[in-house]
């Protein structure tokens, strides 16, 4: 996996987790849901990139 893409996807997952935790802490369900969605998107992109890499080798 390209290091730049990997870092970007991990960053998106971490950012989503931070939003989720913040939303939960302040009782903001919208922020919590956005965080979960962003985290899921980052995880999905990581999985897709790993699958792509596996096919190359």
ROLUMDO-351911 format. One record per atom (N, C-alpha, C): x, y, z. Coordinates in steps of 0.001 Angstrom, whole numbers, padded with zeros to 6 digits, always signed. Example, Ala and Ser with C-alpha at 12.3 -4.5 7.8 and 13.67 -1.06 7.14 Angstrom:
! residues 2
+013190-005690+007800/+012300-004500+007800/+013200-003300+007800/+012850-002250+007080/+013670-001060+007140/+012900+000030+007870/
This chain:
! residues 57
+000844-001165+000000/+000000+000000+000000/+000894+001234+000000/+000534+002183-000801/+001301+003425-000836/+001218+004101+000529/+002360+004551+001002/+002424+005125+002352/+001493+006319+002508/+001384+007147+001493/+000522+008322+001566/-000940+007954+001706/-001377+006978+000910/-002766+006542+000968/-003062+005857+002300/-002112+005063+002756/-002288+004357+004023/-002452+005359+005160/-001594+006367+005196/-001663+007387+006242/-002969+008154+006168/-003398+008468+004963/-004648+009211+004781/-005844+008392+005283/-005871+007109+004957/-006974+006252+005391/-006974+006047+006902/-005804+005863+007479/-005702+005714+008934/-006115+007014+009604/-005693+008128+009030/-006071+009427+009566/-007562+009637+009557/-008214+009192+008495/-009670+009324+008395/-010358+008476+009471/-009847+007281+009704/-010410+006414+010741/-010236+007031+012126/-009057+007571+012384/-008768+008181+013688/-009628+009429+013889/-009744+010223+012847/-010557+011437+012917/-012019+011066+013194/-012496+010013+012550/-013867+009553+012773/-014072+009077+014206/-013089+008357+014729/-013179+007880+016117/-013201+009059+017077/-012393+010073+016801/-012371+011261+017660/-013719+011967+017642/-014320+012090+016454/-015639+012727+016356/-016680+011912+017120/-016611+010583+016981/-017560+009711+017665/-017461+009879+019178/-016251+009856+019704/-016030+009978+021148/-016471+011357+021638/-016137+012394+020869/-016535+013750+021255/-018050+013878+021261/-018690+013361+020240/-020149+013405+020160/-020794+012678+021322/-020226+011536+021685/-020750+010762+022809/-020562+011530+024115/-019402+012174+024276/-019082+012891+025509/-019999+014095+025725/-020327+014800+024646/-021156+015997+024786/-022635+015723+024519/-022971+014496+024177/-024369+014130+023945/-024891+014578+022589/-024000+014741+021621/-024381+015173+020286/-024468+013940+019386/-025687+013449+019177/-025868+012216+018407/-025474+012386+016942/-025674+013582+016401/-025314+013843+015012/-023809+013726+014810/-023046+014348+015691/-021580+014280+015602/-021103+012846+015800/-021729+012138+016699/-021380+010741+016960/-021615+009894+015709/-022756+010111+015040/-023078+009352+013829/-022126+009700+012693/-021790+010987+012555/-020845+011395+011516/-019479+010753+011762/-019096+010677+013025/-017823+010054+013375/-017795+008583+013018/-018882+007891+013326/-018953+006462+012981/-018886+006264+011475/-019590+007129+010729/-019600+007018+009270/-018210+007278+008692/-017538+008295+009208/-016202+008623+008720/-015215+007506+009049/-015370+006941+010215/-014510+005828+010627/-014738+004623+009721/-015984+004335+009415/-016303+003202+008545/-015751+003424+007141/-015821+004657+006659/-015292+004964+005324/-013781+004755+005288/-013097+005197+006311/-011653+005004+006376/-011278+003535+006439/-012020+002777+007227/-011758+001338+007348/-012018+000625+006021/-013076+001026+005320/-013406+000401+004041/-012325+000690+003007/-011828+001915+002991/-010770+002262+002042/-009489+001492+002352/-009207+001302+003640/-008022+000527+004022/-008166-000906+003524/-009332-001488+003709/-009568-002869+003288/-009455-002999+001771/-010007-002035+001052/-009940-002067-000412/-008494-001957-000884/-007737-001085-000260/-006337-000912-000640/-005531-002174-000340/-005815-002823+000788/-005107-004063+001128/-005436-005160+000120/-006703-005234-000295/-007106-006240-001280/-006407-005979-002610/-006321-004721-002976/-005647-004335-004210/-004173-004747-004168/-003536-004497-003004/-002140-004863-002836/-001941-006373-002905/-002883-007114-002340/-002776-008570-002332/-002828-009130-003764/-003619-008489-004607/-003719-008951-005996/-002458-008643-006795/-001740-007614-006409/-000509-007255-007111/+000617-008235-006824/+000575-008899-005675/+001682-009780-005277/+001370-011201-005525/
